Amino acid sequence: MKKYLAGAVAALCTASGAFAADDVTLQLKWVTQAQFAGYYVALDQGFYEEADLNVTILPGGPDIAPGQVLAGGGADVMVDWLPSALAAREKGLPIVNIAQPFKTSGLMLTCWKDSGITGPEDFAGHTLGVWFFGNEYPFLSWMSQEGISTDGGEDGVTVLKQGFNVDPLLQRQADCISTMTYNEFGQVLEAGVTEDELVTFKYEDVGVATLEDGLYVLEDQLEDPAFVDKMVRFVAASMQGWKWAEENPEEAAMIVLDYDETGAQTEEHQIYMMGEVAKLTAGSNGALDEADYQRTVDTLLAGGSDPVITMVPEGAWTHAITDEALN
């Protein structure tokens, strides 16, 4: 796959015939970390340069809404989860998925075993930590399918708007919290909690997994042949970066650390993260799987009286970029 993508990048670069590298700005969904290693690897290893691209990677954060950055012209392409992207599209932001590097969801709910929770049937009466800002949609769909109210009380769950840390679990403010397999779950373990003390529910295992970390652009941009050409080269080079990261996880983690200007990330955690992220990207060549997309849509529509989206999306994804980049 790596050699194939390298050939595709070289061919596309030659075909472009451009003398000056084309600028591309990528807005990440979150801060610089191994969750986005493929892009940093592509930048560091020269894959973007080989594709005649000058790529700028913008870290995200709690005060940054990638969709707003994209809509305002601050980025050409962004990383987002499909649930939040589809919800935004239904509300009027015309974004389109052009590639899907992540095949598998890393989202899960992590609970204290001594809370007595063994399955969703035990959630009622408990406090559950949930991320918002678009990350709550898979959880709300799951609760709706289970027939569990999120308004609290003995028959429902009390939803704690969780910050982007694991403190609510460690401080016993919540019986369960949202975690990613590649990040917060590792933070819980690093805090001295053992896996035997926990019960975890992977969204993949409970049938409500939704696609995460896809690449999105504004729909009208796809009418511009020059922009499409840039995105074809960008996706091909990015996937080359992702496959390199899968094959060289420790080296990829070190590259990410080199680009972390905050100094907040640690070598141990980034190596752990990259190892787990590689499991999520391993099944993807970058093209959106239609069955995975449909599963996400079906999950989001099954929201009872308060669904995440209210109608079947149209035009929310395209294979036009990956067909040319990867075939």
VEXVO-453758 format. One record per residue: residue in three letters; x, y, z of N, C-alpha, C in turn; residue number from 1. Coordinates in pm, whole numbers, plus 50000, padded with zeros to 5 digits. Layout:
! residues N
   res     n_u     n_v     n_w    ca_u    ca_v    ca_w     c_u     c_v     c_w     n
   ALA       X       Y       Z       X       Y       Z       X       Y       Z   NUM
...
This chain:
! residues 327
   res     n_u     n_v     n_w    ca_u    ca_v    ca_w     c_u     c_v     c_w     n
   MET   50084   49879   50000   50000   50000   50000   50087   50125   50000     1
   LYS   50195   50123   50083   50281   50240   50093   50345   50272   49958     2
   LYS   50401   50168   49891   50465   50189   49762   50363   50234   49658     3
   TYR   50244   50177   49665   50138   50213   49570   50100   50359   49583     4
   LEU   50084   50404   49708   50047   50543   49732   50161   50636   49691     5
   ALA   50285   50593   49715   50399   50676   49676   50401   50696   49526     6
   GLY   50371   50587   49451   50365   50599   49306   50253   50690   49261     7
   ALA   50139   50680   49330   50025   50764   49295   50056   50911   49317     8
   VAL   50124   50940   49430   50161   51078   49460   50256   51132   49354     9
   ALA   50357   51053   49317   50455   51098   49218   50389   51123   49083    10
   ALA   50299   51031   49044   50230   51046   48916   50142   51170   48914    11
   LEU   50072   51192   49024   49984   51308   49031   50063   51437   49027    12
   CYS   50178   51435   49094   50263   51555   49095   50313   51585   48955    13
   THR   50357   51481   48883   50405   51499   48746   50295   51549   48656    14
   ALA   50174   51491   48674   50061   51529   48590   50020   51673   48613    15
   SER   50040   51721   48735   49996   51857   48766   50079   51961   48691    16
   GLY   50206   51929   48672   50293   52019   48598   50313   52153   48665    17
   ALA   50281   52163   48793   50291   52291   48862   50436   52320   48899    18
   PHE   50477   52447   48884   50614   52487   48917   50623   52535   49062    19
   ALA   50514   52588   49114   50510   52634   49252   50415   52545   49330    20
   ALA   50455   52509   49451   50371   52422   49533   50238   52491   49564    21
   ASP   50133   52412   49562   50000   52464   49595   49979   52461   49745    22
   ASP   49924   52569   49799   49899   52579   49942   49772   52503   49982    23
   VAL   49781   52428   50089   49665   52360   50148   49672   52378   50299    24
   THR   49562   52422   50359   49556   52437   50505   49458   52334   50561    25
   LEU   49505   52255   50653   49425   52151   50718   49393   52193   50861    26
   GLN   49264   52195   50895   49221   52223   51032   49192   52092   51104    27
   LEU   49265   52065   51211   49244   51943   51289   49124   51958   51382    28
   LYS   49071   51844   51424   48957   51844   51516   49002   51872   51659    29
   TRP   49128   51841   51689   49176   51857   51826   49324   51894   51823    30
   VAL   49386   51895   51939   49524   51941   51952   49622   51846   51882    31
   THR   49745   51891   51867   49849   51809   51805   49872   51684   51889    32
   GLN   49843   51568   51832   49865   51440   51899   49859   51330   51793    33
   ALA   49890   51208   51833   49903   51097   51738   49771   51060   51670    34
   GLN   49661   51112   51719   49532   51097   51650   49542   51147   51506    35
   PHE   49634   51240   51482   49650   51302   51350   49789   51272   51292    36
   ALA   49849   51164   51336   49988   51135   51300   50010   51128   51150    37
   GLY   49916   51073   51076   49935   51057   50932   49967   51186   50860    38
   TYR   49904   51294   50905   49926   51424   50840   50063   51482   50877    39
   TYR   50100   51466   51004   50232   51515   51045   50343   51433   50981    40
   VAL   50321   51303   50966   50419   51217   50899   50433   51260   50753    41
   ALA   50320   51283   50686   50325   51324   50545   50400   51455   50529    42
   LEU   50385   51544   50627   50456   51671   50623   50606   51650   50650    43
   ASP   50634   51571   50754   50773   51552   50797   50854   51469   50698    44
   GLN   50793   51369   50640   50864   51278   50549   50867   51329   50404    45
   GLY   50810   51445   50380   50818   51504   50247   50714   51454   50149    46
   PHE   50614   51380   50197   50513   51327   50104   50431   51440   50042    47
   TYR   50401   51543   50121   50328   51657   50066   50415   51733   49966    48
   GLU   50541   51749   50001   50632   51819   49910   50643   51745   49777    49
   GLU   50651   51611   49784   50657   51530   49662   50531   51546   49578    50
   ALA   50420   51575   49645   50293   51595   49575   50272   51740   49533    51
   ASP   50381   51820   49542   50376   51961   49501   50277   52040   49586    52
   LEU   50280   52013   49717   50189   52080   49809   50267   52147   49922    53
   ASN   50222   52263   49961   50274   52333   50078   50163   52330   50183    54
   VAL   50171   52234   50275   50061   52207   50368   50088   52272   50504    55
   THR   49988   52343   50553   49989   52400   50688   49886   52325   50772    56
   ILE   49928   52274   50887   49838   52200   50975   49803   52288   51095    57
   LEU   49675   52316   51113   49629   52398   51224   49574   52309   51335    58
   PRO   49634   52311   51455   49579   52233   51565   49441   52285   51605    59
   GLY   49360   52195   51660   49231   52236   51714   49242   52258   51863    60
   GLY   49128   52265   51930   49126   52285   52074   48986   52313   52121    61
   PRO   48966   52328   52251   48831   52346   52306   48760   52472   52257    62
   ASP   48835   52571   52212   48773   52696   52168   48772   52710   52015    63
   ILE   48804   52601   51945   48810   52605   51799   48705   52512   51740    64
   ALA   48618   52567   51656   48516   52488   51587   48563   52471   51442    65
   PRO   48610   52352   51405   48664   52332   51271   48568   52374   51159    66
   GLY   48439   52347   51178   48341   52385   51075   48337   52535   51052    67
   GLN   48348   52610   51159   48347   52756   51146   48474   52805   51077    68
   VAL   48587   52741   51108   48712   52778   51043   48702   52752   50893    69
   LEU   48646   52636   50858   48631   52600   50717   48537   52698   50647    70
   ALA   48423   52724   50709   48324   52814   50648   48377   52955   50632    71
   GLY   48465   52997   50724   48520   53131   50719   48640   53146   50627    72
   GLY   48679   53037   50561   48792   53043   50470   48926   53028   50536    73
   GLY   48928   52990   50664   49054   52974   50735   49124   52843   50708    74
   ALA   49056   52751   50641   49115   52622   50607   49051   52571   50478    75
   ASP   49123   52484   50407   49071   52423   50284   49000   52292   50314    76
   VAL   49046   52223   50418   48995   52091   50452   49005   52074   50602    77
   MET   48913   51998   50659   48915   51978   50804   48892   51832   50839    78
   VAL   48932   51799   50962   48906   51667   51018   48784   51679   51109    79
   ASP   48686   51588   51091   48568   51591   51177   48508   51452   51185    80
   TRP   48422   51431   51284   48345   51309   51294   48222   51321   51204    81
   LEU   48178   51210   51146   48064   51214   51057   47934   51259   51125    82
   PRO   47906   51218   51249   47782   51266   51312   47774   51418   51321    83
   SER   47882   51482   51366   47878   51628   51377   47877   51692   51239    84
   ALA   47941   51629   51142   47942   51683   51006   47802   51677   50945    85
   LEU   47734   51564   50963   47599   51551   50906   47501   51645   50976    86
   ALA   47518   51660   51108   47430   51752   51182   47453   51895   51133    87
   ALA   47577   51932   51112   47609   52066   51063   47555   52086   50922    88
   ARG   47565   51982   50839   47516   51993   50701   47364   52014   50699    89
   GLU   47293   51942   50786   47149   51958   50791   47111   52098   50838    90
   LYS   47198   52159   50917   47171   52294   50967   47218   52404   50872    91
   GLY   47273   52361   50756   47305   52461   50654   47450   52477   50617    92
   LEU   47543   52407   50685   47683   52416   50648   47712   52309   50543    93
   PRO   47735   52347   50417   47746   52250   50307   47882   52181   50300    94
   ILE   47909   52090   50394   48035   52019   50395   48019   51878   50340    95
   VAL   48125   51828   50279   48123   51699   50211   48244   51616   50255    96
   ASN   48221   51489   50284   48329   51397   50317   48399   51356   50187    97
   ILE   48532   51381   50179   48606   51344   50059   48699   51225   50082    98
   ALA   48721   51188   50209   48806   51073   50240   48782   51030   50383    99
   GLN   48811   50901   50412   48784   50847   50544   48901   50760   50590   100
   PRO   49008   50824   50642   49124   50747   50688   49095   50652   50804   101
   PHE   48998   50686   50891   48965   50601   51004   48853   50505   50964   102
   LYS   48880   50375   50977   48781   50272   50944   48696   50236   51066   103
   THR   48757   50237   51183   48692   50188   51304   48682   50300   51408   104
   SER   48574   50297   51487   48554   50395   51593   48637   50361   51716   105
   GLY   48695   50464   51777   48769   50444   51902   48692   50490   52024   106
   LEU   48565   50527   52005   48485   50582   52115   48432   50472   52205   107
   MET   48440   50495   52334   48379   50401   52429   48341   50472   52558   108
   LEU   48259   50405   52637   48219   50452   52768   48294   50367   52869   109
   THR   48362   50432   52961   48442   50362   53062   48380   50386   53200   110
   CYS   48349   50277   53271   48275   50284   53397   48352   50215   53510   111
   TRP   48325   50260   53631   48375   50188   53749   48298   50058   53763   112
   LYS   48369   49948   53781   48303   49820   53798   48222   49817   53927   113
   ASP   48273   49885   54032   48203   49881   54160   48076   49966   54161   114
   SER   48045   50032   54048   47918   50105   54037   47801   50010   54015   115
   GLY   47834   49884   53984   47730   49785   53959   47684   49780   53815   116
   ILE   47745   49858   53730   47707   49860   53589   47773   49744   53516   117
   THR   47688   49661   53454   47739   49550   53374   47693   49559   53229   118
   GLY   47591   49642   53206   47537   49661   53072   47449   49783   53069   119
   PRO   47403   49824   52950   47319   49943   52938   47194   49939   53027   120
   GLU   47147   49819   53055   47028   49807   53140   47053   49857   53282   121
   ASP   47180   49873   53317   47214   49921   53451   47244   50070   53456   122
   PHE   47236   50141   53344   47273   50282   53340   47178   50371   53420   123
   ALA   47051   50335   53423   46951   50419   53489   46991   50451   53632   124
   GLY   46976   50578   53668   47008   50622   53802   47153   50662   53820   125
   HIS   47233   50648   53716   47375   50680   53726   47408   50809   53650   126
   THR   47523   50865   53683   47574   50984   53615   47679   50943   53515   127
   LEU   47660   50986   53390   47751   50950   53282   47812   51076   53222   128
   GLY   47943   51075   53209   48013   51189   53148   48010   51179   52997   129
   VAL   47972   51287   52932   47959   51288   52785   48024   51414   52729   130
   TRP   48102   51396   52623   48157   51512   52553   48049   51577   52467   131
   PHE   48052   51708   52459   47957   51779   52372   48032   51843   52255   132
   PHE   47983   51952   52203   48041   52018   52085   48041   51924   51964   133
   GLY   47933   51847   51949   47919   51756   51835   47959   51613   51865   134
   ASN   48028   51591   51977   48072   51456   52011   47965   51378   52088   135
   GLU   47856   51446   52124   47752   51381   52202   47656   51298   52118   136
   TYR   47658   51317   51987   47557   51255   51902   47555   51102   51906   137
   PRO   47669   51035   51900   47663   50888   51910   47604   50841   52043   138
   PHE   47638   50910   52151   47585   50872   52282   47433   50889   52287   139
   LEU   47384   51003   52240   47241   51028   52243   47164   50927   52158   140
   SER   47221   50891   52045   47157   50790   51961   47154   50654   52031   141
   TRP   47261   50621   52100   47268   50495   52174   47163   50491   52283   142
   MET   47152   50598   52362   47054   50601   52469   46911   50593   52413   143
   SER   46887   50660   52302   46755   50656   52241   46719   50514   52198   144
   GLN   46816   50444   52138   46790   50307   52095   46767   50214   52213   145
   GLU   46829   50247   52326   46810   50164   52446   46684   50205   52523   146
   GLY   46621   50315   52481   46502   50363   52549   46532   50425   52685   147
   ILE   46651   50482   52699   46693   50540   52826   46686   50692   52818   148
   SER   46614   50753   52910   46604   50898   52913   46737   50959   52957   149
   THR   46769   51075   52898   46891   51146   52938   46856   51268   53024   150
   ASP   46737   51266   53083   46691   51377   53166   46707   51352   53314   151
   GLY   46777   51244   53350   46800   51214   53490   46686   51135   53552   152
   GLY   46684   51129   53683   46581   51053   53754   46617   50906   53767   153
   GLU   46532   50833   53838   46559   50692   53865   46558   50607   53739   154
   ASP   46477   50648   53639   46463   50568   53517   46551   50617   53402   155
   GLY   46626   50723   53429   46711   50777   53324   46853   50797   53373   156
   VAL   46935   50855   53288   47072   50884   53327   47090   51035   53342   157
   THR   47175   51072   53433   47213   51213   53448   47338   51235   53363   158
   VAL   47328   51326   53268   47440   51351   53177   47526   51465   53233   159
   LEU   47652   51434   53256   47750   51533   53299   47825   51580   53175   160
   LYS   47821   51711   53148   47897   51765   53035   48045   51756   53070   161
   GLN   48108   51659   53010   48245   51624   53046   48345   51715   52975   162
   GLY   48443   51761   53051   48555   51831   52990   48645   51730   52921   163
   PHE   48749   51778   52857   48835   51686   52782   48947   51633   52871   164
   ASN   48903   51567   52980   48995   51500   53071   48919   51388   53140   165
   VAL   48986   51315   53226   48924   51199   53292   48894   51225   53439   166
   ASP   48903   51350   53481   48881   51383   53621   48745   51339   53676   167
   PRO   48635   51352   53599   48506   51313   53656   48502   51167   53702   168
   LEU   48575   51079   53634   48579   50939   53676   48672   50924   53796   169
   LEU   48790   50980   53787   48888   50963   53895   48840   51025   54026   170
   GLN   48763   51135   54014   48713   51203   54133   48572   51157   54174   171
   ARG   48525   51053   54105   48395   50992   54135   48278   51089   54117   172
   GLN   48294   51184   54029   48182   51273   53995   48085   51204   53899   173
   ALA   48133   51103   53830   48053   51026   53736   48089   50879   53748   174
   ASP   47992   50793   53723   48017   50649   53728   48080   50600   53598   175
   CYS   48055   50674   53491   48111   50641   53360   48151   50771   53291   176
   ILE   48251   50763   53205   48288   50879   53126   48317   50836   52982   177
   SER   48314   50932   52892   48352   50908   52753   48503   50898   52745   178
   THR   48552   50800   52673   48695   50785   52650   48718   50739   52507   179
   MET   48835   50769   52455   48879   50711   52328   48978   50601   52361   180
   THR   48973   50494   52283   49065   50382   52308   49210   50429   52306   181
   TYR   49237   50532   52224   49375   50574   52203   49419   50691   52292   182
   ASN   49329   50742   52375   49368   50860   52452   49325   50851   52599   183
   GLU   49200   50887   52626   49157   50900   52766   49160   50767   52842   184
   PHE   49132   50655   52773   49140   50527   52843   49282   50504   52893   185
   GLY   49379   50540   52812   49518   50531   52855   49547   50623   52971   186
   GLN   49485   50741   52973   49504   50835   53084   49452   50778   53215   187
   VAL   49339   50708   53208   49283   50645   53328   49382   50541   53383   188
   LEU   49437   50461   53293   49533   50358   53335   49661   50422   53389   189
   GLU   49704   50530   53325   49825   50598   53370   49807   50661   53508   190
   ALA   49679   50685   53548   49651   50742   53679   49655   50636   53790   191
   GLY   49681   50511   53751   49695   50406   53851   49576   50313   53862   192
   VAL   49472   50336   53781   49355   50249   53782   49387   50125   53698   193
   THR   49346   50008   53744   49370   49885   53668   49248   49852   53583   194
   GLU   49270   49777   53477   49159   49738   53389   49057   49653   53464   195
   ASP   49101   49580   53566   49010   49497   53644   48909   49579   53723   196
   GLU   48940   49706   53744   48850   49794   53818   48746   49860   53728   197
   LEU   48755   49834   53598   48672   49906   53501   48584   49813   53419   198
   VAL   48477   49870   53368   48392   49805   53269   48386   49900   53150   199
   THR   48411   49850   53030   48411   49937   52912   48308   49891   52810   200
   PHE   48254   49988   52739   48156   49961   52634   48204   50032   52507   201
   LYS   48255   49955   52413   48298   50013   52286   48175   50033   52197   202
   TYR   48166   50149   52140   48051   50179   52053   48046   50082   51935   203
   GLU   48161   50035   51890   48164   49934   51784   48092   49808   51828   204
   ASP   48110   49769   51954   48056   49643   52004   47906   49649   52033   205
   VAL   47855   49769   52060   47712   49781   52094   47629   49825   51974   206
   GLY   47691   49828   51857   47614   49849   51734   47579   49992   51701   207
   VAL   47640   50089   51768   47607   50229   51740   47733   50309   51705   208
   ALA   47836   50239   51657   47958   50309   51619   47932   50397   51497   209
   THR   47989   50513   51499   47976   50606   51387   48116   50645   51339   210
   LEU   48126   50687   51215   48257   50717   51156   48320   50842   51219   211
   GLU   48449   50832   51243   48525   50940   51306   48638   50985   51214   212
   ASP   48684   51106   51236   48806   51157   51173   48813   51140   51022   213
   GLY   48708   51188   50954   48711   51195   50809   48762   51331   50765   214
   LEU   48783   51347   50635   48827   51474   50578   48710   51539   50505   215
   TYR   48688   51667   50532   48571   51739   50481   48611   51871   50417   216
   VAL   48540   51905   50310   48559   52033   50243   48423   52096   50217   217
   LEU   48423   52223   50178   48298   52289   50139   48255   52240   50002   218
   GLU   48126   52216   49988   48072   52154   49867   48103   52233   49741   219
   ASP   48089   52365   49745   48109   52443   49623   48255   52442   49577   220
   GLN   48347   52413   49667   48488   52405   49629   48514   52290   49531   221
   LEU   48430   52187   49539   48447   52071   49453   48410   52099   49308   222
   GLU   48356   52218   49282   48326   52258   49145   48447   52322   49078   223
   ASP   48551   52345   49155   48674   52408   49105   48776   52300   49072   224
   PRO   48809   52277   48944   48903   52172   48906   49040   52186   48973   225
   ALA   49086   52308   48992   49215   52328   49056   49211   52283   49202   226
   PHE   49101   52311   49271   49086   52268   49410   49078   52116   49417   227
   VAL   49001   52056   49328   48989   51910   49325   49126   51847   49303   228
   ASP   49205   51902   49214   49338   51850   49187   49424   51855   49314   229
   LYS   49414   51967   49387   49489   51979   49513   49445   51872   49613   230
   MET   49316   51851   49623   49265   51755   49721   49302   51612   49684   231
   VAL   49304   51582   49554   49346   51449   49510   49489   51422   49556   232
   ARG   49578   51519   49535   49716   51504   49576   49729   51502   49728   233
   PHE   49647   51585   49795   49652   51591   49941   49609   51459   50004   234
   VAL   49501   51401   49954   49452   51275   50009   49551   51162   49982   235
   ALA   49606   51156   49862   49703   51051   49830   49826   51060   49922   236
   ALA   49878   51181   49940   49995   51198   50026   49962   51173   50172   237
   SER   49843   51213   50214   49801   51190   50353   49789   51042   50383   238
   MET   49732   50966   50290   49720   50822   50312   49856   50754   50310   239
   GLN   49948   50807   50230   50085   50756   50235   50141   50779   50376   240
   GLY   50111   50896   50433   50154   50924   50568   50092   50831   50670   241
   TRP   49965   50801   50653   49897   50713   50748   49953   50571   50743   242
   LYS   49979   50520   50622   50033   50385   50612   50175   50378   50669   243
   TRP   50253   50484   50649   50386   50490   50709   50375   50488   50861   244
   ALA   50281   50564   50914   50261   50570   51059   50219   50435   51115   245
   GLU   50133   50363   51043   50092   50230   51088   50212   50136   51097   246
   GLU   50301   50145   50998   50417   50056   50992   50529   50097   51088   247
   ASN   50530   50225   51125   50637   50278   51211   50575   50360   51325   248
   PRO   50500   50296   51415   50424   50370   51516   50511   50452   51612   249
   GLU   50621   50397   51657   50705   50473   51752   50768   50594   51684   250
   GLU   50818   50575   51561   50877   50686   51488   50772   50793   51459   251
   ALA   50648   50748   51427   50540   50843   51400   50507   50924   51524   252
   ALA   50508   50859   51640   50481   50930   51766   50588   51036   51791   253
   MET   50712   51004   51759   50820   51100   51779   50805   51221   51685   254
   ILE   50757   51196   51565   50732   51305   51471   50623   51397   51525   255
   VAL   50518   51338   51578   50410   51419   51637   50465   51507   51749   256
   LEU   50547   51450   51834   50605   51526   51945   50687   51644   51894   257
   ASP   50755   51625   51781   50834   51734   51724   50748   51853   51684   258
   TYR   50622   51825   51649   50532   51932   51603   50443   51986   51715   259
   ASP   50454   51928   51835   50374   51974   51948   50440   52097   52010   260
   GLU   50394   52214   51972   50454   52338   52020   50420   52367   52166   261
   THR   50317   52301   52219   50276   52327   52358   50365   52255   52458   262
   GLY   50427   52145   52414   50507   52065   52506   50423   51985   52604   263
   ALA   50292   51978   52578   50201   51912   52672   50202   51760   52657   264
   GLN   50242   51710   52541   50236   51566   52517   50361   51497   52569   265
   THR   50344   51371   52609   50457   51293   52658   50489   51180   52560   266
   GLU   50615   51140   52561   50658   51032   52471   50580   50904   52498   267
   GLU   50567   50868   52625   50498   50743   52660   50354   50742   52610   268
   HIS   50284   50852   52631   50142   50855   52594   50125   50860   52442   269
   GLN   50213   50931   52373   50200   50939   52227   50232   50806   52159   270
   ILE   50325   50732   52214   50354   50598   52161   50234   50507   52184   271
   TYR   50176   50515   52305   50054   50438   52332   49944   50477   52235   272
   MET   49924   50607   52216   49818   50657   52131   49835   50610   51987   273
   MET   49957   50621   51936   49980   50582   51798   49954   50434   51777   274
   GLY   49991   50352   51875   49964   50209   51864   49817   50179   51855   275
   GLU   49736   50253   51931   49591   50231   51929   49527   50293   51804   276
   VAL   49574   50410   51762   49520   50475   51642   49545   50387   51519   277
   ALA   49661   50322   51514   49694   50236   51400   49590   50124   51382   278
   LYS   49529   50082   51491   49425   49978   51483   49299   50032   51416   279
   LEU   49277   50162   51426   49156   50224   51372   49171   50261   51225   280
   THR   49292   50291   51182   49315   50328   51042   49352   50208   50956   281
   ALA   49386   50097   51020   49441   49982   50948   49349   49930   50837   282
   GLY   49220   49938   50853   49129   49881   50755   49091   49975   50643   283
   SER   49151   50093   50638   49108   50193   50539   49218   50226   50439   284
   ASN   49178   50241   50312   49271   50293   50211   49242   50440   50184   285
   GLY   49149   50496   50263   49114   50637   50249   48977   50660   50190   286
   ALA   48923   50560   50120   48791   50575   50058   48681   50545   50160   287
   LEU   48578   50625   50161   48464   50603   50250   48394   50473   50213   288
   ASP   48371   50388   50312   48296   50264   50292   48148   50296   50303   289
   GLU   48074   50268   50198   47932   50305   50196   47852   50235   50305   290
   ALA   47888   50111   50338   47817   50039   50444   47841   50107   50579   291
   ASP   47965   50150   50604   47995   50221   50728   47920   50354   50734   292
   TYR   47914   50421   50620   47840   50548   50613   47692   50525   50645   293
   GLN   47634   50422   50584   47492   50396   50605   47463   50358   50750   294
   ARG   47554   50283   50810   47538   50247   50951   47535   50372   51038   295
   THR   47622   50466   51006   47625   50592   51081   47493   50667   51065   296
   VAL   47446   50678   50941   47320   50749   50915   47204   50682   50987   297
   ASP   47197   50551   50980   47087   50477   51045   47090   50499   51196   298
   THR   47211   50500   51253   47225   50523   51397   47175   50662   51436   299
   LEU   47212   50761   51355   47176   50899   51386   47027   50925   51367   300
   LEU   46967   50858   51270   46823   50876   51246   46738   50808   51353   301
   ALA   46796   50709   51420   46722   50633   51521   46724   50705   51654   302
   GLY   46691   50831   51652   46699   50911   51774   46566   50936   51841   303
   GLY   46464   50858   51806   46334   50877   51869   46277   51015   51842   304
   SER   46232   51083   51947   46170   51214   51931   46273   51325   51911   305
   ASP   46400   51292   51933   46505   51394   51921   46624   51337   51844   306
   PRO   46605   51303   51717   46714   51243   51640   46824   51345   51611   307
   VAL   46943   51296   51587   47056   51382   51557   47035   51451   51423   308
   ILE   46987   51372   51325   46947   51428   51196   46804   51384   51170   309
   THR   46730   51464   51096   46587   51435   51079   46552   51380   50942   310
   MET   46649   51379   50850   46623   51328   50716   46748   51263   50661   311
   VAL   46729   51176   50562   46843   51109   50499   46926   51213   50426   312
   PRO   47054   51224   50457   47139   51325   50392   47155   51296   50243   313
   GLU   47171   51400   50167   47200   51386   50024   47326   51465   49991   314
   GLY   47415   51405   49915   47536   51474   49873   47637   51498   49982   315
   ALA   47630   51419   50090   47717   51444   50205   47856   51381   50191   316
   TRP   47878   51303   50087   48008   51240   50066   48031   51220   49916   317
   THR   48156   51202   49880   48191   51176   49742   48313   51086   49734   318
   HIS   48316   51002   49631   48434   50920   49603   48519   50983   49494   319
   ALA   48480   51100   49447   48549   51162   49335   48698   51183   49364   320
   ILE   48729   51223   49486   48869   51249   49521   48947   51119   49537   321
   THR   48895   51026   49616   48968   50902   49640   48974   50814   49517   322
   ASP   48874   50818   49430   48879   50739   49307   49002   50777   49224   323
   GLU   49030   50905   49219   49144   50952   49141   49274   50939   49217   324
   ALA   49268   50959   49350   49391   50955   49430   49445   50814   49451   325
   LEU   49355   50717   49460   49396   50585   49505   49383   50477   49400   326
   ASN   49322   50506   49284   49303   50404   49182   49388   50433   49058   327
